[in-house]
Amino acid sequence: MKSIKQHEKILLSGTGDCAVLYCPDCNVPELIIGGLTLKISTESLRTLSAVLNHAKVRLDQVQNISPDKGNVRPVNLKRVH
Protein backbone atom coordinates (compact mmCIF):
# COMPACT_ATOMS: atom_id res chain seq x y z
CA MET A 1 0.00 0.00 0.00
CA LYS A 2 1.25 3.45 -0.94
CA SER A 3 1.63 5.93 1.91
CA ILE A 4 0.63 9.56 1.47
CA LYS A 5 3.17 12.10 2.68
CA GLN A 6 1.76 14.82 4.91
CA HIS A 7 3.07 18.20 3.84
CA GLU A 8 4.32 20.52 6.54
CA LYS A 9 2.37 23.76 6.47
CA ILE A 10 3.47 27.14 7.77
CA LEU A 11 1.09 29.32 9.76
CA LEU A 12 1.24 32.72 8.04
CA SER A 13 -1.32 34.44 10.21
CA GLY A 14 -4.30 33.88 12.45
CA THR A 15 -5.47 32.03 15.49
CA GLY A 16 -8.36 29.76 16.36
CA ASP A 17 -11.10 29.70 13.76
CA CYS A 18 -9.47 32.12 11.30
CA ALA A 19 -6.03 31.42 9.88
CA VAL A 20 -3.92 31.33 6.73
CA LEU A 21 -1.57 28.40 6.25
CA TYR A 22 0.95 27.89 3.47
CA CYS A 23 2.29 24.65 1.98
CA PRO A 24 5.71 25.35 0.46
CA ASP A 25 5.76 21.93 -1.24
CA CYS A 26 2.59 22.75 -3.20
CA ASN A 27 2.96 26.57 -3.23
CA VAL A 28 -0.66 26.74 -2.02
CA PRO A 29 -2.07 29.00 0.69
CA GLU A 30 -5.04 27.70 2.70
CA LEU A 31 -7.58 30.11 4.12
CA ILE A 32 -9.38 28.66 7.16
CA ILE A 33 -12.58 30.28 8.46
CA GLY A 34 -14.38 28.15 11.01
CA GLY A 35 -15.03 24.76 9.44
CA LEU A 36 -14.34 26.05 5.93
CA THR A 37 -10.92 25.59 4.30
CA LEU A 38 -10.17 27.16 0.93
CA LYS A 39 -7.05 26.25 -1.02
CA ILE A 40 -6.28 29.21 -3.25
CA SER A 41 -3.48 30.46 -5.46
CA THR A 42 -0.93 32.90 -4.09
CA GLU A 43 -2.25 35.55 -6.48
CA SER A 44 -5.79 34.97 -5.20
CA LEU A 45 -4.54 35.42 -1.64
CA ARG A 46 -2.98 38.76 -2.60
CA THR A 47 -6.20 39.86 -4.32
CA LEU A 48 -8.34 38.72 -1.37
CA SER A 49 -6.06 40.62 1.01
CA ALA A 50 -6.46 43.84 -1.00
CA VAL A 51 -10.25 43.41 -1.20
CA LEU A 52 -10.56 42.76 2.55
CA ASN A 53 -8.33 45.74 3.39
CA HIS A 54 -10.45 47.95 1.13
CA ALA A 55 -13.64 46.63 2.75
CA LYS A 56 -12.24 47.33 6.22
CA VAL A 57 -11.47 50.95 5.33
CA ARG A 58 -14.96 51.41 3.86
CA LEU A 59 -16.58 49.75 6.90
CA ASP A 60 -14.64 52.05 9.22
CA GLN A 61 -15.94 55.02 7.23
CA VAL A 62 -19.53 53.78 7.36
CA GLN A 63 -19.40 53.01 11.08
CA ASN A 64 -18.29 56.56 11.87
CA ILE A 65 -21.87 57.63 11.07
CA SER A 66 -23.52 57.95 14.46
CA PRO A 67 -27.17 58.89 15.12
CA ASP A 68 -26.22 60.42 18.50
CA LYS A 69 -24.01 62.91 16.64
CA GLY A 70 -26.92 63.98 14.47
CA ASN A 71 -25.31 62.61 11.33
CA VAL A 72 -27.53 59.82 10.03
CA ARG A 73 -27.13 60.51 6.32
CA PRO A 74 -24.78 58.27 4.33
CA VAL A 75 -21.34 59.69 3.66
CA ASN A 76 -20.28 60.01 0.02
CA LEU A 77 -17.70 57.19 -0.01
CA LYS A 78 -15.02 57.26 -2.64
CA ARG A 79 -12.48 54.71 -3.80
CA VAL A 80 -9.62 54.29 -1.37
CA HIS A 81 -6.98 53.20 -3.90
Secondary structure as GFF3:
##gff-version 3
##sequence-region A 1 81
A	DSSP	beta_strand	10	15	.	.	.	ID=ss1
A	DSSP	beta_strand	18	23	.	.	.	ID=ss2
A	DSSP	beta_strand	28	33	.	.	.	ID=ss3
A	DSSP	beta_strand	36	39	.	.	.	ID=ss4
A	DSSP	alpha_helix	42	63	.	.	.	ID=ss5
A	DSSP	three_ten_helix	67	69	.	.	.	ID=ss6
###
